[in-house]
Amino acid sequence: MKLASAFAREEVLFVAAVLVGSVTGLVAGRLLVPWVSDATAGNIALAVATTATGATHARLAHRRSLRSLVPSVVVGGPLAYLVMRGIHTLLR
């Protein structure tokens, strides 16, 4: 495979992963708004989007099975949220 072709494939997979993660984050944010504040819903949506993007990229680019991604997503979402909250606390 040519280097340019491999690079183009990787870029297409990355953009697809970002689109899936973004849509997942938007849906999560909309679903959470009735139960939590707008700021908290936004933070959780960002954590979910980041985690979904990583999981989608792992699935598409590295061909990891969905079964192997479930633990990463289940742990990754809340962990990303906690790390984000910690960073926000430190920067205030």
C-alpha positions as CSV (number, residue, x, y, z in Angstrom):
1,M,0.0,0.0,0.0
2,K,1.4,3.4,-0.9
3,L,2.1,5.9,1.9
4,A,-0.4,8.4,0.5
5,S,-3.1,5.8,0.3
6,A,-2.5,4.6,3.8
7,F,-2.5,8.1,5.1
8,A,-5.8,8.9,3.2
9,R,-7.4,5.7,4.7
10,E,-6.3,6.6,8.2
11,E,-7.7,10.2,7.8
12,V,-11.0,8.9,6.5
13,L,-11.3,6.5,9.4
14,F,-10.3,9.3,11.9
15,V,-13.0,11.6,10.5
16,A,-15.6,8.9,10.6
17,A,-14.7,8.2,14.3
18,V,-14.9,11.9,15.1
19,L,-18.4,12.1,13.5
20,V,-19.6,9.1,15.4
21,G,-18.2,10.4,18.6
22,S,-19.7,13.9,18.0
23,V,-23.1,12.6,17.3
24,T,-22.9,10.3,20.4
25,G,-21.9,13.3,22.5
26,L,-24.7,15.4,21.2
27,V,-27.3,12.7,21.9
28,A,-25.9,12.1,25.4
29,G,-26.1,15.8,26.1
30,R,-29.7,16.1,24.9
31,L,-30.7,13.1,27.0
32,L,-29.1,14.4,30.1
33,V,-30.4,18.0,30.1
34,P,-33.7,17.2,31.9
35,W,-31.9,15.5,34.8
36,V,-28.8,17.6,35.3
37,S,-27.6,21.2,34.8
38,D,-26.6,22.4,31.4
39,A,-23.0,22.6,32.4
40,T,-22.9,19.1,33.8
41,A,-24.7,17.7,30.7
42,G,-22.1,19.5,28.5
43,N,-19.2,18.0,30.5
44,I,-20.6,14.5,30.4
45,A,-21.5,14.8,26.7
46,L,-17.9,15.8,26.0
47,A,-16.5,12.9,28.0
48,V,-18.9,10.5,26.2
49,A,-18.0,12.0,22.8
50,T,-14.3,11.6,23.5
51,T,-14.7,8.0,24.7
52,A,-16.9,7.1,21.7
53,T,-14.5,8.6,19.3
54,G,-11.6,6.6,20.7
55,A,-13.7,3.4,20.7
56,T,-14.9,4.0,17.1
57,H,-11.3,4.6,16.0
58,A,-10.1,1.4,17.7
59,R,-12.9,-0.5,16.0
60,L,-12.4,1.0,12.5
61,A,-8.7,1.5,12.3
62,H,-7.4,-1.3,14.5
63,R,-10.2,-3.8,14.0
64,R,-10.7,-4.4,17.7
65,S,-13.8,-6.5,18.4
66,L,-16.8,-4.7,19.9
67,R,-16.7,-7.1,22.8
68,S,-13.2,-6.0,23.7
69,L,-14.3,-2.3,23.5
70,V,-17.2,-2.5,25.9
71,P,-15.0,-2.5,29.1
72,S,-13.0,0.4,27.7
73,V,-16.1,2.5,27.0
74,V,-17.7,1.6,30.3
75,V,-14.6,2.7,32.3
76,G,-13.4,5.3,29.9
77,G,-16.5,7.6,29.9
78,P,-16.7,8.1,33.7
79,L,-12.9,8.3,34.0
80,A,-12.7,10.9,31.3
81,Y,-15.5,12.9,33.1
82,L,-13.6,12.7,36.5
83,V,-10.3,13.7,34.9
84,M,-12.0,16.6,33.2
85,R,-13.7,17.8,36.4
86,G,-10.3,17.6,38.2
87,I,-8.6,19.7,35.6
88,H,-11.5,22.3,35.7
89,T,-11.1,22.4,39.5
90,L,-7.3,22.9,39.2
91,L,-7.7,25.7,36.7
92,R,-10.2,27.7,38.6
